[in-house]
Amino acid sequence: MELVDRFLAAVVSPDPGALADCYAERVVIEMPFAVPGLMPARLETTREELRTRFRAGTAVRRYTDLSNVRVHECADGSTVIVEYDVNGLMHATGERFVLRFAMVMTLEDGLIAHTRDYADPIAGARALGRLPELVAALGGRPS
């Protein structure tokens, strides 16, 4: 599927803002495992706002490559499930990380119009150095 191939290539592109070109002008992103206070569980946004967000992330980290990619096309033709691990590098520390994702994408007119993104919030907080914020958001105190 061309859009999924383009999406996966853009995830590790030198210009992550190009990833936004895979999305519809208006998009809904749901994150069922989002931790309240750190990330919204639902985001209604635009392609250009995503472009800005994706590019801003490059100040902190660089996604270097993908592994364990699996694509599942659904019978309805407008839904695709993409599983992948993104390998990256934190700029400040040089530390390498791996984040696992499963995304349920709804496609309209050859673009991503809606996603449900499943990711491990602990791994994400660890990679970004935000474990204390995660613990606080969960109602605990950092040790």
Secondary structure, 3 states (H helix, E strand, C coil): CHHHHHHHHHHCCCCHHHHHHHEEEEEEEECCCCCCCCCCCEEEEEHHHHHHHHHHHCCCEEEEEEEEEEEEECCCCCEEEEEEEEEEEECCCCCEEEEEEEEEEEEECCEEEEEEEEECHHHHHHHCCCHHHHHHHCCCCCC
